[in-house]
Every structure is written in C-alpha cells, then in structure tokens.
Amino acid sequence: MILKSSGQKRKFLIVALAEPVGPFQHDGQNINAIVPLDTLATILNARGRVATLYLKVKDPARKAELIEKLSAAYPRYQVRETITGREIAESTKTLTTTFQLVGTVVLFMAVYIISTSFKVITRERLPVIGTFRSIGATRRATSLVLLAESVTYGIIGGFLGCSLGLLLLYLIMWQIRPVFMAMVPVTLQYSPQQLGAAFLLAVLLAFISSLRPILKTAKIPLREIIFDTMSTPRPRKRWKPVLGAILIALALLLPLYIPFQLFLSVGLLLIFGTICGFILMIPVLTRVFLTVLARSNRYFFGNEGILAAKNLRGNKGVLNNISLLAIGISALLMINTISFSVAKEITNFYRDCNFQIWFWTWPADRGTENLLRTIDGVDATYGIYAANFIEITNLKDRINLIQGANPHKHLDFWTINVDPALLAELDTGRKILLTNTLRERLQVQKGDLLTLKMARGERTYQIIGFFDSLMWNGSSALIAERYLKMDMNKQFYDNLFIKTSKDPNYVSDAIKARYQRKSLYISTLEQLEAGEQQTNAQIFNVMRGFSLLALVIGIFGVFNNLIISFLERQRSLAVLRSIGMSKKQSIKMFFAEALTGGLIGGTIGALCGYVLNTISPLIIKAVAGNLPIHHSLSLYLSSILAGIMITVIASTSPAFKSSKLDIVTAIKYE
C-alpha cells in the first residue's frame, strides 16, 4: 500500500487485518492503521519523541493522586484519564436520561395495570373467596393465597421480561447505530447483576401492585360478599384535588427559579409530580367536562347519551381509565413534541450557516484557501482554527469546542446573535464569548475570568458576552483567531467553510476531483442536515416506540377497568333492561360512555402533555443544551383522537357482553 505523508510517497506492506473494534473502530471519517513506532518517528523526523504517553497505575485507587502529581511536575502538558466516567456519562446521557424518563412512565403505568388486573381477579373470584371464608378460611389465609399468586406472576413475568428485554435491546441497538457502523455486528453488553435486578423488579412490581386490591378484598365482611352489597358510597377526599392543583402549579412556576445544577433532578421530579397532580385532579376535571358534555351527548346520542354521562360521574373504573389515558398520551405527546422541536431547531441551525460546503483537509492553510478559490463555483472561503475539550481549571469544567473567530469574516459565514462590536473586541486581548448554555452551566456573568488549559500552558480569558448556539450541544465558545492560533500552537486550519455561486453538489464534486490525491472531508450543508435528521429520527423512533408501548399497556388497563365496571354494574344494567332498554340501546349507551370517557381522557392527557412540555426544556438543557420547544396543534389534536379511539375499541367487548346479559341471573342473589 502506497501512503503519502509530508509530501512523500512510501510503500507499506500489509501484514494483518483487524476487526473494526478498539483503535480500528470506524468513526465515519477516519481510517486507522498501526505502523512500527520507529518507522513513523523517522518519517515525522521525531526519533526519540512521542505525541502521547499512556500510563498504567499500580494502584487504581491512587489514580487521582498520580494525576495531580504529574500535572504539577509537567505544567505545560495535559495529564488526564484516558476515558473518564464523566466523558462516558456526557456522551450517553441524552439517551440514558430519555430512556429513564420514558421507562419511569411505563413502570408507573405497569403498576396501574397490575393493580387493576388484580381488581378484576379478586372481583371475579369473590364467590370463591366467600365460599372459602364461609367454611373456615381466615382473611389472612385468603390474602396469602392471592399474594403467592401475584409473586408467581412476577416470577413468570420476570423470566419472560428478561428474555424479551434482551431482544428489545438488540432491536434498539440495531435501530440507533450510525450508518457508518452498518457492517459492524450488534453486540449486547449486560451483566448477570443487571438481569437479576430486572427480574427482582418484576417480582416486586407484581407483589406491591397487587397488595392494595388484595388487602381491600380481605377487609370486605363475609355477609357483604354473600349478599353482593359491597358497593357503598364513600366520602370524597377533598384534599386530593387541592394537592393536585398545588403540584401542577409548582410544575408551571418552579422552573423559573431552579439553578442549572438541579435542572435534571428537579426536572424529573416535576414531571413525576405533574403526572401525580393530574391524577389527583381527574375526579374534579371529569365532573367539569361532564357538565359541559352532557348537553352535546343528548344531541348526538339522545337519552342514552344522558344516561352515559350520568353513569360516568363518580365511576371509579372510568376515572382509572382517564388516568391511564392521561399518563400514556402525555408521555407520547412529550416525546413527539421534543422530536418535532429538535427537527425544527436543526433546520434553523443550518439556516444560520451562510455557506454551503463544510471542508477539511490536512494540511490546510492560506495556500489551500487560494487554491479553493480557483475552483469553478467557489465564491468565498473562511478558514477557521478550533480546539476541542479545553479544561477550565478555575471552575473544574471544560468547553467542548472553542473557535478562533476572524471578526471581519465570521458574521459573513455565521448568523449568530452577537453584536459585531463584541466580535471586534475579541481581537483586543484574551477575551471570550460563551454560549448561553455555558453561562447557565458554569454560573458565570460578563466580566468573569476563565483560566483555560491551552497547548502552551494556562491562559486567562475575560468573558465579554454570550450568544445562542446548538453547536456541540451548546458547549462552545469564540475567541480571537490570533489568540487561539498562538495559545494552541496552531499552524493549520481545522475547518474551511465555502460559499458557492453554483450548485453545492457540483462544486463539492469539483473539489473532490481537485483534491483526489489528498485525505479530505467534505459535505454540503444539505447532506449534514439530512444525516443529523436521520440520526435523531433513529433515536426518537425508539423513544416513540417506548411511549407507544405505554399506550398499549394503557389499552390493557382500560380494558380491565371496563370489565370491572361491567361486573360491578351487572345488576343496574339488568334493571335497565328489565324496564325496557333494548340491546341496541345498551350498546349505544356503552359506546357513548366510551366516547365521552375517551374524549375527557385524551383532553386531560393533552393538558398534562402541555405542562410536561413546559418542564422538558429543563431536562434537555441539562443533557443536551438550550432547545426551544415548538408546540404543534396537530399533535395535540391527534393525541385527543387517540384517547377516543383507544377507549372505544376497548369498550367493544363489555358493550356486547351487556347486550347478552341474562337479566334474571344478574338481578337475583343466592
């Protein structure tokens, strides 16, 4: 293989091929190879010298101490861990936080579903429980049998869940892997401890969720079980809607006063509190909606519509349905709104680029710019110096990207909200412009000093202003071109931005033809935007899958609640049938109930989703940067429609069961 380095061609013999892992992992741009150290040192005229030293420590517990000693001994060099836990957390927190968020919603709904399922089980088995109790079984013995059953369900569900979870993990990895890794086989990384924790969670989930309905059943007196007189009205707990209103108010008002360091933790708590708040408010909100919808029900469904509205008042099964719909729909709405906002902001970001081609080659200098300008279709160029992962020693943090701005060119190529006078001020000394995301994260203000660890030692820069940017998730800054070049000992450009007077694709092909013998990276803005949209779409498709899973779980819960409602109302339904209600009217009444309940659940879900969308920027800022939320009316309307469709579909079975009800059997009691 002939390789060109420093203007000379050299022959290398290929002695082995490697799998695309470790140092040979393809990153979409670079191709890595290994050659003998002495050979490369000779080519680069650097015999006896190296660019990077890797150290192994004898005692890993003293790693921090060793780094501190080496930093003091070599102040002009950068001493750091190869890969820190913080770097891993930063690179994965966007995914992990979103999964935790959606996973919490799914778990929340799972508790609801298991609880309602056991309500169905205990309600259907009341005759058997009554028989056991009448022949001497104690309440404790009956409860232990049911709890043992719930643990058995948890064990079976745990085994199935772990197996299906690994399959789901494989599908997620396959979905979100980058295009350049399409040929790399998907491998799963998990430990026995993780599987054990998931299995234990399944068992605990089944046990805890079933505990309340089982204990409530155990408290029912034997006489009430035998004579089927369990349905007794209970006084309303007036503190619940008040607490719910307080939680929702906190979610709307508190984000204005939360410091950046608490955005993630408090944001997650507020999301959980919002969902709880709406659940507590659902009885009051349902009564308000029913007051409004009662008249429209009469217009669309006649007398059956009025009966449907009255049946929904205070119906616990209906309230549970509305709660499930609100949780599922709000989660789906939040994920879709964030996805819509990300897509819109990416489009806005690339609109702020006043050039058409992003170019890199090595070495790139003013001669490279002059050569580029001779290519047909190239209108103007802007070479820029950059530095990555610069440590802020006085704040123990870092900036992921610092660009050296030319005050005469920068605003011609980038549309950013910076006063040209501020940009010109960068050239008057070591001064820096930060993004607003960094301002909040670092808790700094205009005039503060940052000590940056540059290639030629520590340098102090004064903050003179702030601007908005999504580049590197908002962790970026601007300093003067000449100071970056000086402090980072830069000789060549890190990027070249190109304006074109012809079709960017045509110009891109012309540049590739001119530089065919050189290593280069070139992409039009359209290609960059499409690639980023595709990457984000892959991630958000997984998130939507999770939120849809929450809705599917919700459908089972709605079905359970409708079955419970049907079992509890058999006698009242039979009375209605006995005084003249036809089968057709019975079905019509059920569908009117489902339609009304679905409309209420969908609307409350949309309201809850709106509040969640006001909180989500906190979490996004903490993990990814400043992202404005863009609301879509069509998303909110489709969420309400989804609530109606779910309830109507789930009510099909109870509706037809009610039409086939045996009136005599339902009315009499033994």
N, C-alpha and C positions, 0 to 999 in steps of 0.2 A: 504494500500500500504506500503510495507516494503522498506525503504530507508537506504542506508549505508552511514554514514558520520563519518569522523575521525576514521575509523576502527570499528565502532559500528553500529549495525542494530537497527532501530527504526520504530515503526508502526505509520502510519499516516492515519487518517480517511478522505476519500474524501467527502467533504460536498457540492461541487458545481463544475460545468464545465463551462468553459468560451469560448467565440468565439475567433478565432485567430486574435485578434486585440490588439493594445496598448502593454502593457507589455507581453501579451501572443502571440504576433506575432512571428511565427516561422522564424528563420533566416537561416535554412538549417543545423545548427549544434546543437544548444542548445534547450532544452525544459524547459520552465519557469513555475514556480509554486509559489503560495503565501502561507506562513505559518504564524502563530502568531509570532510577534516580540520577545516576551519574551521566547517563545519556542526555537527559533533559537539562541537567545543570550545565553541561558542555554547550548545548545549543543556545541556552539563555545567557551564557557567559557568567554563570553564578556558581562555579565549583566551590564546595565547602559552605554554601549558604542554602537556606530553605525559606519558603514563604510562611509555612505554618508548622508548628510543633504540636504533636499530640502527646499528652502525658497520662499515664495510668497511676492512680494513687494506691498506696499500700493499704491505707485505712480509709474507706469511703466516708466514714463518719467525720473525718477531718478535712473533707474536701473544701469547705468554705474557708477554713483557716489557711489552707495551702494557697488558694486563690488570692487571699488578702496579702499573704507574704510575697507572692510572685508579683502582684500588682505594685507593691511598694518597691521591690527590687528592680522592676522593669517599668518605670512610669511612662515611657514612650510607646509601650506595647500594649496590646489588648489581651487581657487574660480572662478567660471565661469558660464556663462549661461547654462541652461540645454541643449538646442539646439539653436545654433546661426544661424542667417541668412546666415552667411558666410559658415557654415558647410552644410546647405541645398543647397546653391549655388554650393559649391565644389562637392557635391555628385551628383548633377544633371546637371552640366554644360556641360558634354560630350554630353548628349542627347539634352539639350536645344540649345546649340550652333550649333549642326549639323542640328537640325530642323529649326533654324533661317536661317542658310545658304541656305539649300535646299528650304525653304519656300520663301526666297527672290528671288531665281531663278525662282520659279513657278510664283510668283507675277509679276516679270519682264516680263515673257512670257505672262501672262494673259493680261497685258497692251497692249502688241503687238497684241494679238489675238483680243481683243475687238476693238482696233483701226482698224485692217484690216477688221473685220466684218462690222464695220460701213462704211468703204470704199466700201464694197460690197453693203450695204444697200443704201447708197447715190448714188452709180453708177447706180444701177438698178432703182432707183426712179427718176433719172434725168428728164425723160419725164413728170412725175407727178409734180416735182418741177418746171419745165419750164412752165407747164400749170398754176400752182398757181401764179407764178411770172407774167405771161402774163395777168392774169385777175385782177391784182392789189395787190397781196400779197407782202409784203416787205421782204427784206432779213432777217431782224430781226425776223419777224413772222415765216418764214420758219425754221430758226435756232431754235427758241424756241420750235416749234413742235417736231423737231428731238431730242433736248436736253431733253424734257419731256419724250420722248420715251426711251431715254437711262437711265433716272432715274427710269422709270418703270421697265426696265430690271434689274437694280441694286436692286430694292426692291424685285422683284420676286427671283432673284439670291441670295440675302441675306437670305431670308427665307429658300430657298432650301439648300443653303450652310451651314447654321447653323445646320439644321437637319442632312444633310449628314456628316457634320463635327463631330457631336456627335457620329454618327455611326462609322466614321473613327477612332475617338479617342478610342472608345471601342475596335475596332479591333487591334489598336496599343498596347493598354494595355494588351490585351489578348495574343498578339504575343510576347511581350518582358518580360512578368512576368517570374520569375525564376521557375525552375522545382519544388522546394520545396513549392511553393505557388500555385501549380496546383489545389488544392482543395479549395483555398480561392476565393470567388466570386469577380469578377471585379466590382469595383465601380468607377464612374466618379466624379471627383471633378472640378466643374466650377461654375462661378458666373454669375448673370444677367449682370454685367458690362462687363464681357468678351464676352458674347453673343452680347451685344449691340455694343461693339467695332468692332466685326467681321461683324455685319450687316452694321454698318456705313462705314466700309472699303469697303464692296461690292458696296454700293451706290456710294461712292466717286470714286472707281475704274472705275465703268461704266461711270460716268459723265466725269471724267478727261480724260479717254482713248478715249472717243468719241468726245471730244471737238475739237481736231485738224481737223479730217476729215469733221466734220460738218461745222466749220468755213471756211475751204478751199472751200467747196462746195458753201457756201453762197457768196464767192467772185467771183465765175465764172459769167461773164456777160451773160445776158439773150440771146443775139444773139448767143454766142458760144454754149449754151445749145440747142437752137433750131436747129442750123446747125451742131451740133455734131463736133465742131472743138476745143475741149478742149486740145487735146494732142499737146502741144507746147514745144519744147526743151528748157531746162533751163541750164544756165551756171553751170559748175561743181564748187563745193565749195572746192577749193584746200587745205583749212586749215584743213578739216576733217581728211584726211589720215595722215597729219603731227601730229595732236593731238593724233590720234590713235596710231601712232608709238611711241610717247612720253610716253603714258600711258602703253603700253606693255613694253617699255624699263625700266620704273620705277618699274614695277612688277618684272622684272628679276634682277634688280640691287639693289633696295632699301632694300630687306630683309637682306642683309649683314650688314646693318648699323642701324637696328632697335633695341632699348633696349627691354629687356624681358617684362617689364611692358606694352609695347604698342603692343606686338605681336598680341593679339586678335583683338583690334580695328583697327589697321593699316592693319592687315591681311585681315579682312573683306572688308575694303576699297579698298585694292589692288585687291581682287577678283572681286569686282564690277567694278573697273577701268579697269581690264583686259577684262572683257566682253564688256564694252563700247568701249574699244580700238579696239578690233577685229571687232565690228560692224562698227565703223568708217573706218576701213581699208578694209572692204569687197569689195567695188567697185574696188579698186586698185588690191587686191588679185584675184578677179574674172577675171579681164582683163588679168592678168598674166597667170592664169590657162587656160583661153580660148585660149590664144595664143599657149599654149603647146598642148591643147586637140583638136584644130581644125583639125590637120592632122590625129590624130587617129580616130576622128569622120568620116572623109571622108573614111578611110579604112574600118570601121565597118558598117557605115550607108549610104555611098555613098553621093550623092548630098544633100539628106535630112539631113545628119549629118552636112554638111557645113552650110545649112540654119539654123539648130538648134543652132549652135554655134554663128552665126550672130544675131539670134533673142535674145540670152541671153545677148548680150552686151548692157549695159545701161538699161536693163529691170528692172523697179523698183519692180515689183512683184517677179521676180527671186531673186533680191538682198534681199528682205524681207524674202523669203523662206530660203535663205542661212543663214541669220541672225538667224532665228528661229531654224534651224537645228544646227547651231554652239552653241547656248545657251543650248539647250536640250542635245546634245551629249556631250558637255564639262562637264556639270553637272553630267551626268550619268557616264562618264569616270572618273571624280574625285572621286565620291563615290565608284565606283568599284575598283579603284586603291588603295584608302585608305583601303578598306576592304581586298584586296589582301595583302597589306603591313602588316596590323595588324595580319592576319593569319600567314604570314611568320615569323614575329617577335616573336609571341607567341611560334611557333615551335622552333625558335632559343633560346628563353629564357629557355625553358625546356631542350634543348640540353646542356645548360650551367650548369645544375644540375647534378653533378657527384654522384647521389644517385638515388634510385628507389622508395623509400617509404617516405611519409611525415606523421609523427605520433605525436599525443598529447594525454596525459592523465594527470590526477591530483591525487595526487602529483607526479611529475616526477623528479628524482634526479639521482645521480650516481648509486644507487642501481637498479633503473629502467633500466639504460643502461646495467648494468651487467646481469640482467635478460633477456633483449632482446638478448644479445649476445649468450645466451644458446639455443635460438630457432633455429631449423633447417633452414638453408638457410640464416640467418643473418650473414653478413660478417664483417660489421663495423657500428658504430653509432656515431652521433655527436649531443650532447645536446646543445641547444643554448638559451640564455636569450634575451628577447626582450622587448621593451617599445613602446607604441603607443601614438600618438598625444602629443608629447613633445613640450612645448612652448619655443620659442627663445625670451626671454624677451627683449634683447637689440635691436632686429630687428622687434619685434612685429609680428612675424610669427610663424610657427610651422613645425615640422618634423613628418610625419605620422608614420614612423617606424624607430626605432634605434635598431640595433642588436649588441649584445656583441660577438665579434669575438675572437675565440681562434686562435692565429697566427700559431700554429702548425697543426691545423686541417682544418681551413676554406678553404684554396685553394685546399684541397683534395676533398672537397664536393661541392665547387662552382668554376666555371671557370669565373673569372672576370678580367678585365684589370687593376690589381693592382700589383705593384712591391712587392714581398714578404718582402723586406726590410722595406717598408712603413707599411705593416701589422704588422711586428715585432715591429716597432716604436710605435704603439698604446699602447704597454704594458709599455712604459717608462714614461707615465704620462697621464694626461687628454687630449687626442688628438683625433681627429675625421676625418674620411674620408667621404666626401659628394658625392652624385651623381652629374653628370654634369648638370642635370635638376635643382637641387637645387642651384648649383653655378650660373646659369643664373638667376634664380628667385630671389635669395637673393642678387645678385650682390656682391659676396664675392670672395676673392682670397686666395691663400696659405699664411698662417701666420696670418690671421684674427682670432679674438676671438669670440666665440658664448657663450652667457650666457643661459644655459638650466635650466628650472624649473623641477628638479627631485623630487622624493618622499621624499628625505631627505634635500630638500632646493635647492637653486640655486647653480649651479656649472658651472665654466668657462672651455670651451674646445677650444683648438687651432686646426685650420684646417691645416692638413698636406698633403692633396691631394684630388684627385677626381677620380671617376670611373663611368662607364656606367651601368645602371640597369633599367629595366622596373618595378621592384617590387614597389607596391603601386604608380603606375604611375610616378615613378622616384623620389618620395618624401621619400627617405630612406637614412640611414647613418650607418656607422660602428664605434664602439668604442671598447676599450679593454673589454674582458669578465669580468675581475675582477672589473673594474670601474663601469660597468653597474650594476653588482650584488650589489656592495657597495652603489652606489648613488640611486638606485631604491629599495633598501632593498629587493632584490630578494632571495628566498630560493629554488625555483623550476624552472626547465626548462619550457620555453614557447613552444618550438618545439623540436622534435627529428627527425633527418634525418638518414635514414637507407640505407646502401648499402647491396645488396643481391648477393648471389652466385647461387641462383636458381630463378625460375620464380617468379617475384614480386607478382603475384596474389596468388600463392601458399603460399608464405611467409606471405602475408597480412592475409590470412585465418588462418594461424597458429598463428599469433599474436593475432587475434580476439579470437581464441579459448583459448589462454593462459590468456587473459585479459577479459574474458566474464563477470566477475562479477564487472568490473570497467567501469566507464564512459571514453570513448576514442573517438578520431577522427583519422581515418587512411584512407589514399588514396594513390594509386600508381600514379606516375607522368603521366602515360598514361591516367588515369581517370581524373586527374586535367586538363591536356591539352585538353581532349575531352570536358570537362564541360565548359572550358573557350572559346573554339572554338564555342560551341553551343550558349553560351550567346552572344558572339559577332556576330554570324550569325543571331540571332534573331533581334538584333539592326540594323545591316546593311541590312537585308531584308526589314525592314521598310524604311530605307534610300533609298534603290534601288526602293522601291515602289513609293516614292515621286519623284525620278528622272525619273522613267518611266512615272509617271503622267505628268511631264513636257514635255516628248516626245509626249505623247498622245495629250496634249494641242497643242504642236507644229504641230501635224498632221492636226488638225483643222485649224491652221493658214496657213499651206502650202496649204491646200485645198482652203481656202478663197483667198489666193494670186493667185492661179492658175485660179480660177473663175474670179477674177478681170482682170487678164492678158487676159483670153479668151474674156471677154466682151470688153476690150479695143482694141483687135486685130481682132474683127469680120470682119471688113471691109478689112484689109490686108489679112486675111485668105481667104475671099471670092474672092479677086483679084487673089490670087494664084490658087484657084480652077477654076476660070474663064479662066485662061491661060493654063490649062491642068493638074494641080495637082490632082491626084486621091484620093479617100477616104482612100485607103490603105497607100498612101504616106503621107497623112495628119496625120494619126495616128502614122506612123513611125517617122515623124518629132517631134510630141509631146513627144513620148517616148524617143527619142534621147535627147530632151531638158531636160526631167525629169532625165534621167540617168546622163547627164553631170552636171546638177544643183545639183543633189544628191551627186555626187562624189566630187564636189567642196565644198558643204556644209559639208559633212562628213569629208573631209580633213581639212578644216578650223576649224571644231569642235574639231578634234583630236589635232590640233596645239594649240587651245585655252585650251583644256583639259591638255595638257602638261605643259603650263605656269601655269595653276591653280594648278597642282600637285607640282610645284616648290614653290608655296606660301603656300599650305596647311600645310606643317610642322610647320609653324609659329603658326597657329591656334591649331594644335594638341599639340604642346609644351605648349601652354598657358592653355589648358584644360585637357591634359592627360599625358604629358611627352614627352621625346625625342623619336620620332619614325621615323626611316629612311624610305623613300619612295622607293618602288620597282616597277619599270615600267614593264608592261607586253605587249610584242609586239602583242599578240593575242587580248588583249583588245582594242588596238588602231585600229587594222585591222577590228575587229568586229564593232567598232564604225563607221568607214567609210562605211562598208557594210550596217549598219542600216540606215545611211543617204540616201544611194541609194535606199533601199527598200521602205522607207517612201515616198520619192518623186515619185517613180514610181507608187506606189499604189494610192497615192493622185491624180496623173495625169490621172487616168483611165477615170474618168467622163468627164473632159474637152476634152480629146482626142476623145472620142466617140461623144461628142457634136459637135466638129469641123467637124467630118465626116458627120454629119446630118445637117450641116449648109445650110440654104436657101440662095443661092448666091444672088438672085435678091433683097430680103428683106434686106440683110446685106449691099449691095452696095448703094442702093438708100437712099435718105433722104427726109423727108417731109418739 
